[in-house]
Amino acid sequence: MESIILIGHGSPKKDANNIETMGRLLHSMIHPDCSKGCVRVAYLQFAKPELSDTIKESVRNGAKKIIIHPYFLISGMHVTKDIPEMIKEAEKMYPDVEFIYTEPLGIHEKLVHVVMERIHAANGLLPQDIEKRSFEIISEEIDLSDIPQEQVPIIKRVIHTTADFEFKKTLIFHPDAITTGINAIRAGKNILTDVEMVKTGINKKLLKKWGGEVICKIQNSSRFIRDKTQNSENKTKAEMGIDSALKENNNIGIIAIGNAPTALLKVIEILNNSSLVPRPSSLVIGVPVGFVKAFKSKALLSTQNFPFITNLSRKGGSPIAAAIVNALLKIAEGGDICGKQISSLIENWD
C-alpha cells in the first residue's frame, strides 16, 4: 500500500492550517475509488499532526511506501534540512518502509498563471476581464487557424485550464460531438460525471438555464461495495456509480469522465449494448489521467461510432472534463469563451 503525505509549515492561527482541503482534492484525483486515508497531511510546527505522527499512522494502516511532498514554494531550510532529517529518523524506525521525498512546489508555469490572476484581481480587474486577457494570451502564443472553428473554444478552454498547449494536438473530436453536446444542453438533458470533482467544476448556473442538472452517483455506490455480491466486489465505486445512473436516468445527454478509466470503459460497454440501456445518442467526454488503463480507455473511446471528445495522451483529469463541458455551455449560450458570438454555428445545429 502507498501513502502520500503533504507537509506544510503550520501557523499559530488555526484557520490557516487548511492543507487538508488540498489533501482531499489530491486523494479524489489520484484514488477516486478509494475510501482509505491514502493521502494525509502533517505540519512542521504550531499545528497537529506532526510528520512523525502521520508517518506512524500511515505505517499502522499498512503503508509500505510513503511519498512525502513538502507543500512549500521554495527550498529553504525546512525543505532541505529539517524535513529530510525527520525522514532519516523514520527510515531507522521503519526499515521495511520505502520513503520518497519530492521536490517542493517551486517555480512552475501554472503557478505563474495563478499569481497573474491574483495581481489582476487586486488591481481591480473583474474575473471576466482576467479570463478575457488570458484567452488573448493563448491566441497570441498558438495558431489555431487550422482547427475547425467549432472546436476552437473547447481547445482554448482546456489550454486555459491546464496552461498546456499540447492539447491542441491531442484532443480528438467525433464529427457529431459538438452538435450532440449543444443539442443535449439546449434540450435540458442532464450531465453525468464519474466523480464529484468533475461535478463541482461544471457551471451549474448556465446549465440550469436550460433545465438540466449534474448527476454523480459515486457516493451512492458505497452500498454496493458493502453488499460484497459476486457482481460488485471487483468493480470500482466510479464504475458502479456510472452503471447505476445510466440504468436509472434516461435523460442523460452528456457523460463526462475525468478521473476513472473503469467508469469510461463501463460507459463504452453500456452504450454499445442497447439492450442494457436503450437511449438516444449521448456525448461522451472521456479524459481520465494515467499511464496504462486510462490511455487504453481513451484509445478505445476514439474508435467508437457514438459522439465523443477525448485526448490521446496520458494527460487528462477532472478539471479538463469540466472545462470541456463549460466550453459547450458557453457555446450553447451563444458565445465562445472569449466572448465572441458564434450564434450562426448554433443555428445550423437546431
Sequence and secondary structure as in RCSB ss.txt:
>XXXX:A:sequence
MESIILIGHGSPKKDANNIETMGRLLHSMIHPDCSKGCVRVAYLQFAKPELSDTIKESVRNGAKKIIIHPYFLIS
GMHVTKDIPEMIKEAEKMYPDVEFIYTEPLGIHEKLVHVVMERIHAANGLLPQDIEKRSFEIISEEIDLSDIPQE
QVPIIKRVIHTTADFEFKKTLIFHPDAITTGINAIRAGKNILTDVEMVKTGINKKLLKKWGGEVICKIQNSSRFI
RDKTQNSENKTKAEMGIDSALKENNNIGIIAIGNAPTALLKVIEILNNSSLVPRPSSLVIGVPVGFVKAFKSKAL
LSTQNFPFITNLSRKGGSPIAAAIVNALLKIAEGGDICGKQISSLIENWD
>XXXX:A:secstr
 EEEEEEE   SSGGG  HHHHHHHHHHHH TT  S  EEEEESSSSSSBHHHHHHHHHHTT SEEEEEE  SS 
 HIIIIIHHHHHHHHHHH TTSEEEE   S S HHHHHHHHHHHHHHTT  HHHHHHHHHHHHHHH   TTS GG
GHHHHHHHHHHH  TTHHHHEEE TTHHHHHHHHHHTT EEEESSHHHHHHS HHHHHHHT  EEE TTTTHHHH
HHT TTTTTS HHHHHHHHHHHH S EEEEEESS HHHHHHHHHHHT TTTS     EEEE    SSHHHHHHHH
HTT SS EEEESSS   HHHHHHHHHHHHHHHHTB TTS B HHHHHTT 
